[in-house]
Amino acid sequence: MSIISRIIDYNNTFVDQKVYQEFHTTKYPDKKLVILTCMDTRLLELLPKAMGLRNGDAKMIKNAGAVVFHPFGSIMRSILVAIYELKAEEVCVIGHHGCGMVGLQSSSILEAAKKNGISEGQIGALSNAGIDLSTWLSGFHCVEESVTNSVHLIKNHPLIPDNIAIHGLVIHPETGKLDLVVDGYSEINLENNEKLTV
C-alpha cells in the first residue's frame, strides 16, 4: 500500500471517530504569534511542545533553514498576512542546530537535479532568465547569524509596523532547548528610546 493510501485510510478513521473535535480553534492565533521555522522533521512536534504551544496558538510558517530569502517573497507575504489579517503581534524566527542548510552548496543540488533528469539546458535557461542559482540554492554558515539576518530583514521591511516584536531563537533538535539570539522587545524599547531622544 502506498504512503498516500495509508494516509487516506487513516484520515477516514480520524474523521469517522471525530478525533478532529479536540483540535477545534479559529484562524486567529490565540497567542498572537507567528513563527518562521525550519521544515526539519525533528521539529514537527518538538518545537510546539518545547514552546508550550497548542493547536490554535500560533501561525507556523516553514521552509528550508527558517530563512527569509527575499523581502517580497512568499515567506514575507505570509508574515504580513499573519500580522494584518490574522492579528499576530509578535514574530519568532527559529532556526536549529544541526541544520542541513549549514554549508549547503548549490552545486550539490544541481548535481542531484542532473542525476534526476534535469538537463544542462534547463539549468542554463534559469540562469539566462536572471536567476542566480548559486545564491538561491545555497545555505548559510552559521545558524545564529542566519536567524539574525532574517530578523533584521523582517524588522526593516517597509510594511512591518514598529510595534511588532521580531524575536530570533535557535532550538536544539534533540533536547528542545531554546536559545534567544535576538530579543524583539529590546529592539522595540531601543527604537522607542531613540525616538524620545530625537
C-alpha positions as CSV (number, residue, x, y, z in Angstrom):
1,M,0.0,0.0,0.0
2,S,1.3,3.5,-0.9
3,I,2.0,6.2,1.6
4,I,-0.9,8.3,0.3
5,S,-3.3,5.3,0.5
6,R,-2.3,4.8,4.2
7,I,-2.8,8.4,4.9
8,I,-6.3,8.4,3.3
9,D,-7.2,5.2,5.2
10,Y,-6.1,6.8,8.5
11,N,-7.9,10.0,7.7
12,N,-11.2,8.2,7.1
13,T,-10.9,6.7,10.6
14,F,-9.8,10.1,12.0
15,V,-12.9,11.8,10.6
16,D,-15.3,8.9,11.4
17,Q,-14.2,8.8,15.0
18,K,-14.5,12.7,15.2
19,V,-10.9,12.9,16.5
20,Y,-10.8,16.4,14.9
21,Q,-13.0,17.8,17.6
22,E,-10.1,18.2,20.1
23,F,-8.3,20.5,17.6
24,H,-11.2,23.0,17.1
25,T,-10.0,26.6,17.1
26,T,-10.2,29.7,14.9
27,K,-8.0,31.0,12.2
28,Y,-6.7,33.7,14.6
29,P,-3.6,32.7,16.7
30,D,-4.6,32.7,20.4
31,K,-1.1,33.8,21.4
32,K,-1.0,36.4,18.6
33,L,2.3,34.8,17.4
34,V,3.7,33.9,14.0
35,I,6.6,31.5,13.8
36,L,9.0,31.1,11.0
37,T,11.0,27.9,11.4
38,C,12.8,25.1,9.5
39,M,11.0,22.3,7.8
40,D,13.3,19.8,9.6
41,T,11.3,16.6,10.6
42,R,12.7,16.7,14.1
43,L,10.8,20.0,14.8
44,L,7.4,18.8,13.7
45,E,6.1,18.0,17.2
46,L,9.2,19.0,19.3
47,L,9.1,22.8,18.6
48,P,5.5,23.5,19.6
49,K,5.8,21.3,22.7
50,A,9.2,22.9,23.7
51,M,7.4,26.3,23.4
52,G,4.3,25.3,25.3
53,L,2.1,25.8,22.2
54,R,-1.1,24.1,21.4
55,N,-3.2,23.9,18.3
56,G,-4.5,27.4,17.5
57,D,-1.8,29.3,19.5
58,A,0.4,30.4,16.6
59,K,0.7,30.7,12.9
60,M,3.5,28.4,11.7
61,I,5.5,29.1,8.5
62,K,8.2,26.6,7.5
63,N,10.9,26.5,4.9
64,A,14.4,25.1,4.5
65,G,16.5,26.8,7.2
66,A,13.9,29.3,8.5
67,V,15.3,31.9,6.2
68,V,13.6,35.0,4.7
69,F,15.4,34.9,1.4
70,H,13.6,37.8,-0.3
71,P,11.8,40.8,1.2
72,F,8.9,40.4,-1.3
73,G,8.7,36.6,-1.4
74,S,6.1,34.2,-0.1
75,I,7.6,34.0,3.4
76,M,7.4,37.7,4.0
77,R,3.9,37.8,2.5
78,S,2.8,35.1,4.9
79,I,4.2,37.1,7.8
80,L,2.4,40.3,6.7
81,V,-0.9,38.4,6.3
82,A,-0.5,36.9,9.8
83,I,0.0,40.4,11.2
84,Y,-2.6,42.4,9.3
85,E,-5.3,39.9,8.6
86,L,-4.9,37.4,11.5
87,K,-3.9,39.8,14.3
88,A,-0.5,38.4,15.1
89,E,1.5,40.8,17.2
90,E,4.9,39.1,17.5
91,V,7.2,37.1,15.2
92,C,9.7,34.4,16.1
93,V,12.3,33.3,13.6
94,I,13.5,29.9,15.0
95,G,16.5,28.1,13.4
96,H,18.0,25.0,14.8
97,H,21.4,23.4,15.5
98,G,22.5,20.7,13.0
99,C,20.5,22.3,10.2
100,G,21.0,20.8,6.7
101,M,21.3,24.3,5.3
102,V,24.6,25.0,7.1
103,G,27.3,24.7,4.5
104,L,24.9,23.7,1.7
105,Q,26.3,24.4,-1.7
106,S,24.2,24.9,-4.8
107,S,26.5,22.6,-6.8
108,S,25.3,19.5,-4.8
109,I,21.6,20.3,-5.5
110,L,22.3,21.0,-9.2
111,E,24.3,17.7,-9.5
112,A,21.4,15.8,-7.9
113,A,19.0,17.6,-10.2
114,K,21.0,16.4,-13.2
115,K,21.1,12.8,-11.9
116,N,17.3,13.1,-11.8
117,G,16.9,14.0,-15.4
118,I,17.2,17.8,-15.3
119,S,19.2,18.9,-18.4
120,E,22.0,21.5,-18.6
121,G,19.7,23.4,-20.9
122,Q,17.0,23.7,-18.3
123,I,19.6,24.9,-15.7
124,G,21.0,27.3,-18.3
125,A,17.6,28.7,-19.1
126,L,17.1,29.6,-15.4
127,S,20.5,31.4,-15.3
128,N,19.6,33.1,-18.6
129,A,16.4,34.3,-17.0
130,G,18.4,36.1,-14.4
131,I,18.1,33.6,-11.6
132,D,21.3,33.3,-9.6
133,L,21.1,29.6,-8.7
134,S,24.4,29.7,-6.8
135,T,22.8,32.1,-4.3
136,W,19.3,30.8,-4.4
137,L,20.2,27.2,-3.8
138,S,23.0,27.8,-1.2
139,G,22.7,27.6,2.6
140,F,24.4,29.6,5.3
141,H,27.5,29.2,7.5
142,C,26.1,30.0,11.0
143,V,22.6,29.4,12.2
144,E,22.7,32.3,14.7
145,E,23.8,34.7,12.0
146,S,21.2,33.4,9.6
147,V,18.4,33.9,12.2
148,T,19.7,37.4,13.0
149,N,19.8,38.3,9.3
150,S,16.2,37.1,8.8
151,V,15.0,39.0,11.9
152,H,16.7,42.2,10.5
153,L,15.1,41.8,7.1
154,I,11.7,41.3,8.7
155,K,12.1,44.2,11.2
156,N,13.3,46.6,8.5
157,H,10.6,45.7,5.9
158,P,8.7,48.8,4.9
159,L,5.3,47.2,5.7
160,I,6.2,46.0,9.2
161,P,5.0,48.3,12.0
162,D,7.4,49.5,14.7
163,N,5.4,47.9,17.5
164,I,5.8,44.3,16.2
165,A,8.4,42.4,18.2
166,I,10.6,40.3,16.0
167,H,12.5,37.6,18.0
168,G,15.3,35.3,16.9
169,L,15.8,31.9,18.5
170,V,17.7,28.7,17.9
171,I,16.4,25.3,19.1
172,H,18.4,22.2,19.8
173,P,16.6,19.5,17.8
174,E,17.3,16.7,20.4
175,T,16.6,18.4,23.7
176,G,14.2,21.2,22.6
177,K,16.3,23.8,24.4
178,L,15.7,27.3,23.0
179,D,18.4,30.0,22.9
180,L,17.4,33.6,22.5
181,V,19.5,35.2,19.8
182,V,17.5,38.4,19.2
183,D,15.2,39.8,21.9
184,G,12.5,41.6,19.9
185,Y,11.3,43.5,23.0
186,S,14.7,45.1,23.4
187,E,14.7,46.2,19.8
188,I,11.3,47.9,20.3
189,N,12.5,49.6,23.5
190,L,15.7,50.7,21.8
191,E,13.7,52.3,18.9
192,N,11.3,54.0,21.4
193,N,14.2,55.4,23.4
194,E,15.8,56.7,20.2
195,K,12.5,58.4,19.2
196,L,12.2,60.0,22.6
197,T,15.8,61.5,22.4
198,V,15.4,62.9,18.9
